[in-house]
Amino acid sequence: MKNLAQSFYAWYRSTLRNAKYRWIIVVATIAYLISPIDLAPDFIPVIGWLDDGIIVTLLVTELSQMAMEVLKARTASKAKNRQGTATADPVVVEVMDS
């Protein structure tokens, strides 16, 4: 059972990080949460809510981690651009006498 959960997590994470399939996975996850048909039906107290809670946790965790990575990349890019303009070599202009 542990290997099944780990392989599902690895598949879910890698598929969600693939830009081509990201929105399909997000929409499918939301549809799974809304649908009354799932691994453990929601009308069974606690057990029915447990699988939904796990799926929501996976989705929110991965999306927030991806958002943080994008934010860090943008911040690093802006910092690099600022350093690049601040340390640029001066332009030397030669004036020729005629």
C-alpha positions, 0 to 999 in steps of 0.5 A: 500500500505504501508503494502505491501511495508513493507512486501515485504521489510521484505521478501526480506531482510530475504530471502537475508540473508538466505545463501541458497537463497541469490544468487537466489535473487541476480540473480533474482533481476538483471534479473528483472532489465534487463528485459523489463517486470516489474511492471512499464515498463521502456519505461514510463519515471520516473515511469518506472525507479522508481521501478528499482531504488528502487530494486537496492537500496534495493539490494545494501543496504542489500549487503553492510550491510551484508558485513559490518557485516562480516567485523566487525565479522572478525575484532572482531575475530582477535582482540580476537585472539590477546588478547588471545595470549597476555594474555595467561598463561605462561607455567611452565616447571619443571626440575627433577634432576636425 
